[in-house]
């Protein structure tokens, strides 16, 4: 039986700003039909040939996911993928005709019903995030929503005398197992069960606790915050990469703004997952602008939380030549300010100054944060590429896990290391063989920000790939 999502409700939510109107251009019918595989099939049309983008998400003020059409038509079909059951999704459509007139809809919403799914659950990654003297923080992911049972004890996996349950169905699972003995080895059995009763299992042996207990962690601390100083490579014209550490596993986010009393924007570190090592990227910033920020943690191990004092950073000024991108090869066939290599890495045409035909050259759009491949902002995620759908990421992560296990056997990577190699595979287009070598030999064959096309020519890669 196929996965089925039934769309229950389509309503309209009016925001403070009215949609833009172009003279003579307007939307016709917009419908959403019952679909398979957690995907909503949306039909929409305009009275003139248009291209367009459907923006959607679970927050009406943050429609961060999108799907675009690149062919001018009156009738369009867009597939909204990676939907979860019993969830309200918000969306709006932005369309543009061949005269560059643009219109957009109000923000609307629809609600999904129960998803009927008879596929088998699978535990796709497991990680020990932290061990202390009396607790273990354990994380694992499944390929579909499941609840979880954790059985643990000092003896073999066939005779585990203590247990803990997580009753919420989700694909991301975090549990704190507490009340343990110091300097002791434990065995843990994970059982993931979906809503149809199907199960998958995973056993972790010889997990050893340390000497420090809850009393030694009276406070949560945040340290080693980077970047340090205004000239860091982690700061660019319109973005900044943050890294920092906490002494306890915790969820963390950065609150920021252009005034110390107006920290209205928020970005979660590690895609909202709990960790000790934290990474967060703030995007769509203004060039040569001072920003104020605080780092927050909440609901960490032992229920500890904390925050930093207000700190600042200043983005770099915009270059005199709009769109200038420094790469190893500065050839620029179409003179749009972007090198040929860079254009190939982001998917624009190195021989066409205006790839999407909207009247603005590619370099100008990139420099000002707009998408050179279509309408809207260009939200860079990893390796200078926008983020793909969660369903596509999940599909590729399963593919990568299977490939790595064929080469290396059973994997036991930290959560953050797993995210790094998945991003390298999905967005950096690194082959599985290079990623396997990076796991075996300390990461030299995979670069976290330079894509495979360029890194495979680097000396470090050539030296380490044949180890």
C-alpha positions in Angstrom: 0.0 0.0 0.0 1.3 3.4 -0.9 1.8 6.2 1.6 -1.3 8.5 1.4 -1.7 12.0 2.6 -5.3 13.3 2.6 -5.5 17.1 2.4 -8.3 18.2 4.8 -8.5 22.0 4.8 -7.5 24.9 2.5 -7.9 28.3 4.0 -6.6 31.8 3.4 -4.5 33.7 6.0 -4.2 37.4 5.2 -1.1 39.2 6.3 -0.4 42.8 6.9 1.1 43.3 3.5 -1.2 42.7 0.5 0.1 40.7 -2.4 1.5 42.6 -5.3 -0.6 43.0 -8.4 0.6 43.4 -12.0 -1.8 45.0 -14.5 -3.5 42.4 -16.6 -1.8 39.5 -14.8 -3.7 37.4 -12.3 -4.1 33.9 -10.7 -6.9 31.5 -11.6 -7.7 28.4 -9.7 -5.4 26.9 -7.0 -6.2 23.4 -5.9 -4.4 20.7 -3.8 -5.3 17.1 -4.3 -4.9 13.9 -2.3 -1.4 12.5 -3.2 0.9 9.6 -2.5 4.3 9.4 -0.7 3.8 12.4 1.6 3.6 14.8 -1.3 0.9 17.4 -2.0 0.0 17.8 -5.6 -0.8 21.5 -6.3 -2.4 22.8 -9.5 -2.4 26.5 -10.2 -2.8 28.7 -13.2 -2.4 32.3 -14.5 -4.1 34.1 -17.3 -0.8 34.6 -19.1 2.3 32.3 -19.5 4.4 32.6 -16.3 7.2 30.9 -14.3 6.8 30.8 -10.6 7.7 29.5 -7.2 5.6 28.0 -4.4 7.1 28.8 -1.0 5.8 26.6 1.9 6.5 25.6 5.5 4.9 25.1 8.9 5.4 28.8 9.9 3.5 31.4 7.9 6.4 33.9 8.6 9.1 31.5 7.5 8.3 29.8 4.2 11.8 28.4 3.8 11.0 25.5 1.5 10.2 26.1 -2.1 9.6 24.5 -5.5 10.0 26.4 -8.8 8.8 26.1 -12.4 11.2 27.2 -15.1 9.0 26.9 -18.2 6.5 29.7 -19.1 3.0 28.1 -19.0 -0.5 29.1 -18.0 -1.2 25.9 -16.1 1.3 24.6 -13.5 1.6 21.6 -11.3 3.9 21.8 -8.2 4.7 18.9 -5.9 5.2 19.8 -2.2 7.3 16.9 -0.8 8.3 15.7 2.6 5.0 16.4 4.4 4.2 15.1 7.8 0.8 13.9 9.0 -1.7 16.0 10.9 0.3 19.1 10.2 -0.8 22.6 9.0 1.4 23.9 6.1 1.4 27.5 4.9 2.2 28.5 1.3 2.2 31.3 -1.2 2.8 31.4 -4.9 5.0 34.1 -6.7 4.6 34.2 -10.5 6.3 36.3 -13.2 5.4 36.7 -16.9 7.7 37.2 -19.8 7.5 41.0 -19.4 8.9 40.6 -15.8 5.6 41.6 -14.2 5.2 39.8 -10.9 2.2 38.8 -8.7 1.9 36.8 -5.6 -0.9 35.2 -3.6 -1.9 35.7 0.0 -0.4 33.2 2.4 -2.8 30.2 2.4 -2.7 26.9 4.3 -3.8 23.3 4.1 -3.7 20.5 6.7 -2.7 16.9 6.2 -4.5 14.0 7.7 -3.2 10.7 8.9 -0.5 9.1 6.7 -1.1 5.4 6.0 2.3 3.7 5.7 3.1 0.0 5.7 6.9 0.4 4.9 9.3 -1.0 7.5 11.0 1.3 10.0 14.8 1.5 9.9 17.3 2.9 12.4 19.7 4.8 10.1 22.2 6.4 12.5 23.0 6.2 16.2 25.3 8.3 18.3 26.4 8.7 21.9 26.4 12.5 22.3 27.8 12.5 25.8 28.6 10.3 28.8 29.0 11.5 32.4 29.4 9.6 35.6 25.7 9.1 36.0 24.1 9.7 32.6 24.3 8.9 28.9 22.9 11.2 26.1 22.0 9.0 23.2 20.6 10.1 19.8 19.4 8.1 16.8 17.4 8.7 13.6 14.8 6.6 11.8 13.6 6.7 8.2 10.0 7.3 9.3 8.3 8.5 12.6 8.6 5.9 15.3 8.4 5.7 19.1 11.3 4.1 21.0 12.1 1.7 23.8 15.6 1.8 25.4 16.6 -1.3 27.5 19.9 -1.1 29.3 21.9 -2.9 32.0 25.3 -4.3 33.0 24.8 -7.7 31.5 24.4 -9.0 27.9 21.8 -7.5 25.5 19.6 -10.5 26.2 19.1 -9.7 29.9 18.8 -5.9 30.2 16.9 -5.1 33.4 16.1 -1.4 33.1 14.2 0.6 30.4 13.0 4.0 29.3 10.4 4.9 26.7 9.9 7.8 24.3 6.2 7.8 23.3 6.2 10.6 20.7 6.4 9.5 17.1 9.3 11.2 15.3 12.3 10.6 13.1 14.8 12.2 15.5 15.2 10.6 18.9 17.1 11.9 21.9 17.1 10.3 25.3 18.9 10.9 28.6 19.5 7.7 30.5 20.2 8.7 34.1 20.8 7.2 37.5 23.9 5.2 36.3 27.0 4.1 38.2 30.3 5.9 37.6 33.1 4.2 35.7 30.8 1.4 34.6 30.2 -0.3 31.3 26.6 -0.5 30.0 24.9 -2.3 27.2 21.9 -0.6 25.4 19.2 -2.0 23.1 17.1 0.4 21.0 13.8 -0.7 19.7 12.1 1.7 17.2 8.4 0.9 16.5 6.2 2.6 13.9 2.4 3.2 14.2 1.7 -0.1 12.5 3.7 -2.1 15.1 6.6 -2.8 12.8 10.0 -2.7 14.6 13.7 -2.3 14.0 16.5 -2.9 16.6 20.0 -1.7 17.4 22.4 -2.8 20.1 25.2 -0.7 21.6 27.7 -2.5 23.8 30.3 -1.4 26.4 29.2 2.3 26.8 31.3 3.5 29.7 30.4 6.2 32.1 32.9 8.7 33.5 33.8 10.0 36.9 31.9 13.3 36.9 28.3 13.3 38.0 25.5 15.9 38.1 27.1 17.6 41.1 30.1 18.4 38.9 27.9 20.1 36.3 26.2 22.7 38.4 26.1 25.2 35.5 25.9 25.1 31.7 28.8 26.9 30.0 29.4 28.3 26.5 32.9 28.7 25.3 35.3 28.8 22.4 32.9 31.0 20.4 34.2 31.7 16.8 34.7 33.8 14.8 37.2 35.8 16.8 38.0 39.3 15.4 36.6 41.3 12.5 38.8 39.8 9.8 37.8 36.2 10.2 37.1 34.1 7.1 33.9 33.1 8.8 32.4 36.5 8.1 31.3 37.5 4.6 29.3 40.3 2.9 25.9 38.9 3.9 26.5 35.9 6.2 28.5 34.6 9.2 29.3 31.1 10.4 29.4 30.5 14.1 30.9 27.6 16.0 31.0 27.2 19.8 30.9 24.5 22.5 28.9 23.7 25.6 30.0 21.5 28.5 26.7 19.6 28.3 24.5 18.4 25.5 21.9 21.0 24.7 19.7 22.6 22.1 21.0 26.1 21.2 20.1 29.1 19.1 21.4 32.6 18.2 19.1 35.6 18.6 20.3 38.6 16.6 19.4 42.0 15.1 20.8 45.4 14.2 20.1 47.0 17.6 20.9 45.6 21.1 17.3 45.9 22.2 15.8 44.4 19.0 17.2 40.9 18.6 14.2 39.8 16.6 15.8 37.1 14.3 16.6 33.6 15.5 18.7 30.7 14.0 19.0 27.3 15.6 22.4 25.6 15.7 22.8 22.1 14.3 19.5 22.2 12.5 17.7 22.2 15.9 19.5 19.1 17.2 21.1 18.8 20.6 24.9 18.6 20.7 28.1 19.7 22.5 29.7 21.2 19.4 27.4 23.8 17.8 27.4 25.3 14.2 25.0 28.0 13.0 25.0 30.2 9.9 23.2 33.6 9.7 22.3 34.5 6.2 20.7 37.4 4.3 22.6 40.0 6.3 23.3 43.5 5.1 26.9 44.4 4.0 29.1 46.5 6.2 26.6 46.4 9.1 27.1 45.8 12.8 24.8 43.1 14.3 24.2 42.4 18.0 23.6 38.8 19.2 23.2 36.4 22.1 23.7 32.7 22.2 21.1 30.7 24.2 20.9 27.1 25.3 17.9 25.4 26.8 16.8 22.1 28.3 20.2 20.5 28.2 21.4 17.5 30.1 20.4 17.8 33.8 17.9 20.5 32.6 20.7 23.1 32.5 20.3 26.3 30.4 22.3 29.5 30.0 22.9 32.5 27.6 25.8 34.8 26.8 25.9 38.6 27.2 25.2 40.7 24.1 28.1 40.5 21.6 28.6 42.1 18.1 30.0 41.4 14.7 30.2 43.5 11.5 29.7 42.1 8.0 32.2 42.8 5.3 31.6 45.7 2.9 30.4 44.9 -0.6 33.2 44.8 -3.2 33.5 47.6 -5.8 32.9 45.0 -8.5 29.4 43.6 -7.9 29.3 39.8 -7.8 33.1 39.3 -7.7 33.8 35.7 -6.5 37.4 34.6 -5.9 38.1 31.1 -7.0 41.1 29.2 -8.4 40.1 30.1 -12.0 39.0 33.7 -12.6 37.9 33.1 -16.2 34.5 34.9 -16.7 33.2 34.1 -20.2 29.9 36.2 -19.8 31.5 39.1 -17.8 28.8 38.9 -15.1 31.3 39.2 -12.3 31.1 35.4 -11.5 33.9 33.1 -12.5 33.1 30.1 -14.7 34.0 27.7 -12.0 31.7 29.4 -9.5 28.8 29.5 -12.0 29.2 25.7 -12.7 29.1 25.0 -9.0 25.8 26.9 -8.4 24.1 25.8 -11.7 24.1 29.1 -13.6 25.2 29.4 -17.2 28.9 30.7 -17.5 28.1 31.8 -21.1 24.9 33.7 -20.2 25.0 36.9 -18.1 21.3 36.5 -17.1 20.6 32.8 -16.7 17.0 33.2 -15.5 16.2 36.0 -18.0 14.8 38.4 -15.4 16.8 41.4 -16.6 19.4 41.3 -13.9 22.8 39.7 -14.5 23.8 36.7 -12.4 26.6 38.5 -10.5 24.3 41.3 -9.5 21.7 38.9 -8.1 24.2 36.8 -6.1 25.8 40.0 -4.6 22.5 41.2 -3.4 21.2 37.9 -2.2 18.8 37.0 -5.0 18.4 33.7 -6.8 20.0 33.8 -10.3 18.1 30.7 -11.3 14.6 32.1 -10.7 12.5 34.4 -8.5 13.1 35.1 -4.8 16.0 35.1 -2.5 19.0 32.8 -2.9 19.3 31.1 0.5 22.6 29.3 0.5 22.8 26.2 2.7 26.0 24.2 2.0 28.6 24.3 -0.8 26.9 27.4 -2.3 23.7 25.6 -3.0 20.1 26.0 -1.7 18.7 23.4 0.6 16.9 20.4 -0.9 13.7 18.9 0.5 13.9 16.8 3.7 12.6 13.8 1.8 15.4 14.0 -0.7 18.0 14.5 2.1 16.7 11.4 3.8 16.8 9.3 0.6 20.4 10.4 0.0 21.5 9.8 3.6 20.1 6.2 3.5 22.0 5.7 0.2 25.2 7.1 1.7 24.9 4.9 4.9 24.4 1.7 2.9 27.4 2.6 0.7 29.7 3.4 3.6 28.7 0.2 5.5 29.6 -1.8 2.4 33.1 -0.3 2.5 33.7 0.2 6.3 31.3 -2.1 8.0 29.2 -0.8 11.0 29.3 3.0 11.4 29.5 4.8 14.7 29.9 8.5 13.9 29.1 11.4 16.1 25.9 13.2 15.1 27.7 16.3 13.9 30.2 14.2 11.9 27.3 12.4 10.2 25.7 15.7 9.2 29.1 16.8 7.7 29.4 13.7 5.5 25.7 13.8 4.4 26.1 17.4 3.4 29.3 16.6 1.5 27.4 13.8 -0.3 24.2 15.7 -1.0 25.5 19.2 -1.7 29.2 18.8 -2.3 28.7 15.8 -4.6 31.5 13.9 -3.0 31.6 10.2 -4.0 31.1 7.6 -1.3 34.7 6.3 -1.7 36.2 9.7 -0.9 33.9 10.0 2.2 34.9 6.6 3.3 38.5 7.6 3.1 37.8 10.7 5.1 36.3 8.6 7.9 39.3 6.3 7.9 42.0 8.9 7.7 40.8 12.1 9.5 38.8 14.0 6.9 41.4 15.1 4.4 39.6 13.7 1.4 36.4 15.7 2.2 36.3 19.5 2.5 33.3 21.0 4.5 32.9 24.0 2.2 34.7 23.3 -1.1 32.8 21.0 -3.6 34.2 17.8 -5.0 34.8 19.2 -8.5 37.5 21.5 -7.1 38.7 19.6 -4.0 39.6 16.5 -6.0 42.4 18.5 -7.6 43.9 19.7 -4.4 47.2 18.3 -3.1 45.7 17.2 0.2 43.1 15.1 -1.6 45.6 13.5 -4.0 47.9 12.6 -1.1 45.3 11.0 1.1 42.9 9.3 -1.3 45.3 6.5 -2.1 46.2 5.7 1.6 
